[in-house]
């Protein structure tokens, strides 16, 4: 498997961390999602080694392109988690098809993964839909449908002091792209601690200390500068092709005034003509985060998390028992 390798300069005396990414994204987003998380890790911990292994969840619908990507990039099955000796796991979201997550074809495999992580796996970070699925599985917390898609860049702040967020700025922007949310009250009642939140986007990062530390993100600090723009263009295409009835809203706080004018003109034509061939005339825009923070917020969060894991590993006896097989 590919690895991110650095010359270690920190006082953490370990051979390196072994991190697994269970990438559940649709075919077209498999590569970009892996790259986004890898780039954040690269920024977060340049002072010791992180070996990254990629895993695929069964039950996710894949076309030939997706299957070829998994093969060419050495994705492993979940049954091989036991052989890697992971120190940390990231579980990505995916695009839901069913109102009830338990009706998704991959739910059984995902629930089995959750149970293994909770019973004997390492610390974990759940991203977006995976966070919604995990709190549903562990505590029966159901997500609720939003009136409109929560889409764009939103201002966030930290809530109190925690070592995971102590190096974040006072206010910062996080990308969100979702139709559902987890009620904050339900999280508190079930023992979750909200560490970052937005007055408009709700809870972003929340955690729970079970046997190991579980981190949950509703937003996407790992997103590249162009991701929201690509998602918006995808949704416009779906409208023109008849896959969705309503024309999508532009991502909030993402495009500048001139770009929004161009997009508004295109919207008027698209609603009037409803022709998929119009996508050839979609405005070519300089999609980017209009703020200087970029991925520094994600890097600060991931660094705090991975250093916490590395310090615990450094203190662990050399004869500590290995991880066991998933589903055992």
Secondary structure, DSSP 8 states (H G I E B T S, - for coil): --EE-----SS---S-EEEEEE----GGGHHHHHHHHHHHHHHH-TTS-EEEEEEE-TTS---HHHHHHHHHTT-EEGGGGGGTT-SEEEE------SSSGGGSTTHHHHHHHHHHHHHH--EEEEETHHHHHHHHHHH----EEEEEEEEEEEEEEE-S--TTTTTS-SEEEEEEEEEEE--HHHHHHTT-EE-EEETTTEE-EEEEESSSEEEEESS-TT--TTHHHHHHHHHHHHHHTTS-SS-----BTTS-HHHHHHHHHHHHHHHHH--GGGGGG--------SSTTTTHHHHHHHHHHHHHHHHHHHHS-TT------TT-
